[in-house]
């Protein structure tokens, strides 16, 4: 799905009740697991009324998505060259997923979204799109390649969490970076019509 969301860095300041609820959400997921981290239990951990949570987030999935967006914050899209930028981004994602509660919450909401189209829409537009657009801008890559990059990195990291209950160790993150760079380290070739114009040949 192509989004018209403006290109901007995700993440926003944490303040007041949001700060308390987000912290309680990750603590509850960490201690009880995603399935048992109900809105009732999160509200109790945060010391707020359940209605206070529901006024801001109509579903648990919406709360988890905003909690993840807050936990990740802006992507550090920096580096002396393209390879450093990609490597730094992969390591940043791995480090964030390794934070207490974050990987569990991420994997849990993705699992719920498999059978929940409304939650998939929230994940796409509120969580994935801001990072996708920022990466497209930083790398000069088309949407489909950036989506593949996100799928490859996040999918592998969450699979490791699901299979072992532990985040990926540094040596394996290094191997993941190396693998990703073999495909994305070089700038993408120009589209066929641009290449034809550059070489003066026709594209049938």
PENOR-V776511 format. One record per pair of residues at least 12 apart in sequence whose ideal C-beta (glycine too) atoms are under 8 Angstrom apart, sorted by the first residue. I is the first residue (numbers start at 1). J is the second residue. Records with the same first field share a line. If there is no record, write none. Layout:
# PENOR-V776511
I = J / J
This chain:
# PENOR-V776511
1 = 124
2 = 143
3 = 124 / 125 / 129 / 132 / 133
5 = 125 / 129 / 130 / 133
6 = 133
7 = 133 / 134 / 136 / 137
8 = 130 / 133 / 134
9 = 74 / 75 / 130 / 134
10 = 69 / 72 / 73 / 74 / 75 / 127 / 130 / 131 / 134
11 = 69 / 70 / 72 / 73 / 74
12 = 69 / 70
14 = 70
17 = 46 / 48 / 52 / 56
18 = 56 / 66 / 70
20 = 46 / 47 / 48
21 = 42 / 43 / 46 / 48 / 52 / 53 / 56 / 63 / 67
22 = 66 / 67 / 70 / 71
23 = 46
24 = 42 / 43 / 45 / 46 / 47
25 = 37 / 42 / 46 / 63 / 64 / 67 / 101 / 105
26 = 67 / 71 / 99 / 100 / 101 / 102 / 105
27 = 45 / 100 / 101
28 = 41 / 42 / 45 / 101
29 = 101 / 104 / 105 / 108
30 = 100 / 101 / 104
33 = 104
34 = 104 / 105 / 107 / 108 / 109 / 111
35 = 108
37 = 60 / 105 / 108
38 = 60
39 = 53 / 54 / 60 / 63
42 = 63
59 = 119
61 = 109 / 112 / 113 / 116 / 119 / 122
62 = 119 / 122
64 = 105 / 108 / 109
65 = 109 / 122 / 123 / 126 / 127
66 = 126
67 = 105
68 = 102 / 105 / 106 / 109 / 127
69 = 126 / 127 / 130
71 = 96 / 99 / 102
72 = 96 / 102 / 131
74 = 134
75 = 89 / 92 / 131 / 134 / 135
76 = 88 / 89 / 92
77 = 89 / 134 / 135 / 138
82 = 139 / 185 / 186 / 187
83 = 181 / 185
85 = 138 / 139
86 = 139 / 149 / 177 / 180 / 181 / 184 / 185
87 = 177 / 180 / 181
89 = 135
90 = 153 / 173 / 176 / 177 / 180
91 = 173 / 177
93 = 153 / 154 / 157
94 = 157 / 167 / 168 / 173 / 176
97 = 154 / 157 / 158 / 161 / 167
98 = 167 / 168
103 = 157 / 158 / 161 / 167
104 = 161
106 = 154 / 158
107 = 158 / 161 / 162
109 = 123
110 = 123 / 158
128 = 150
131 = 150
132 = 146 / 147 / 150
135 = 149 / 150
139 = 184
140 = 187 / 188
141 = 184 / 188
142 = 188
145 = 184 / 188
149 = 180 / 184
152 = 180
153 = 176 / 180
156 = 168 / 176
157 = 176
160 = 172
